[in-house]
Amino acid sequence: MNALIQSLQEKIGLTAEQAKDAANHMMEYIKEKVPASMHEHLDAAALGETIKTKGAEFLAQAQAKGSDFLHTAQEKVSSFLHTKES
């Protein structure tokens, strides 16, 4: 949220304390107006992250889990086929 606070200080001329209070109030107000599923994205944006950044993290995690799943499935199929041949 520091990026938002700094922006409020620079663009509007608020003191650090005023900017912090304004940023907190803005976040609370916006969160009341949007679905709870969006709150994490708002928090990330307040930290200076973007949905693109979070999306890339999610994709990397999904790829890793998918790779693990495929490896496990391959081992099980291979084991099953070798058992059938015996």
C-alpha positions as CSV (number, residue, x, y, z in Angstrom):
1,M,0.0,0.0,0.0
2,N,3.1,2.2,0.2
3,A,2.8,2.9,-3.6
4,L,-0.7,4.2,-3.1
5,I,0.3,6.3,0.0
6,Q,3.2,7.8,-1.8
7,S,1.1,8.6,-4.8
8,L,-1.5,10.4,-2.6
9,Q,1.3,12.4,-1.0
10,E,2.9,13.4,-4.3
11,K,-0.2,14.1,-6.4
12,I,-2.5,15.6,-3.8
13,G,0.0,17.0,-1.3
14,L,-1.3,15.0,1.7
15,T,1.0,14.4,4.7
16,A,2.1,10.8,5.3
17,E,-0.5,10.3,8.0
18,Q,-3.3,11.8,5.9
19,A,-2.3,9.7,2.9
20,K,-2.2,6.5,5.0
21,D,-5.7,7.2,6.4
22,A,-7.0,8.1,2.9
23,A,-5.6,4.9,1.4
24,N,-7.0,2.7,4.1
25,H,-10.4,4.4,3.8
26,M,-10.3,4.0,0.0
27,M,-9.5,0.3,0.2
28,E,-12.2,-0.3,2.7
29,Y,-14.8,1.6,0.6
30,I,-13.9,-0.2,-2.6
31,K,-13.9,-3.6,-0.9
32,E,-17.4,-3.0,0.3
33,K,-18.5,-2.4,-3.3
34,V,-16.9,-5.4,-5.0
35,P,-17.2,-9.2,-4.5
36,A,-14.9,-10.7,-1.9
37,S,-13.1,-12.6,-4.7
38,M,-11.7,-9.3,-5.9
39,H,-10.2,-8.3,-2.5
40,E,-7.0,-10.2,-3.1
41,H,-6.5,-8.4,-6.4
42,L,-7.1,-5.0,-4.7
43,D,-4.6,-5.8,-2.0
44,A,-2.0,-6.8,-4.6
45,A,-2.6,-3.6,-6.6
46,A,-2.2,-1.6,-3.4
47,L,1.2,-3.3,-3.0
48,G,2.1,-2.3,-6.5
49,E,1.6,-5.7,-8.0
50,T,-0.5,-6.3,-11.1
51,I,-3.0,-9.0,-12.0
52,K,-0.5,-9.9,-14.7
53,T,2.2,-10.6,-12.1
54,K,-0.2,-12.6,-9.9
55,G,-1.4,-14.4,-13.0
56,A,2.1,-15.4,-13.9
57,E,2.7,-16.8,-10.4
58,F,-0.5,-18.8,-10.6
59,L,0.4,-20.1,-14.0
60,A,3.8,-21.2,-12.8
61,Q,2.2,-23.0,-9.9
62,A,-0.3,-24.7,-12.1
63,Q,2.4,-25.8,-14.5
64,A,4.4,-27.3,-11.7
65,K,1.4,-29.2,-10.3
66,G,0.4,-30.4,-13.8
67,S,3.9,-31.7,-14.4
68,D,3.9,-33.5,-11.1
69,F,0.5,-35.0,-11.9
70,L,1.6,-36.2,-15.4
71,H,4.7,-37.7,-14.0
72,T,2.8,-39.6,-11.4
73,A,0.2,-40.8,-13.9
74,Q,3.0,-42.0,-16.3
75,E,4.6,-44.0,-13.5
76,K,1.2,-45.6,-12.6
77,V,0.4,-46.5,-16.1
78,S,3.8,-47.9,-16.7
79,S,3.6,-49.9,-13.5
80,F,0.2,-51.2,-14.5
81,L,1.4,-52.3,-18.0
82,H,4.4,-54.0,-16.6
83,T,2.3,-55.9,-14.1
84,K,-0.1,-57.0,-16.9
85,E,2.8,-58.3,-18.9
86,S,4.1,-60.5,-16.1
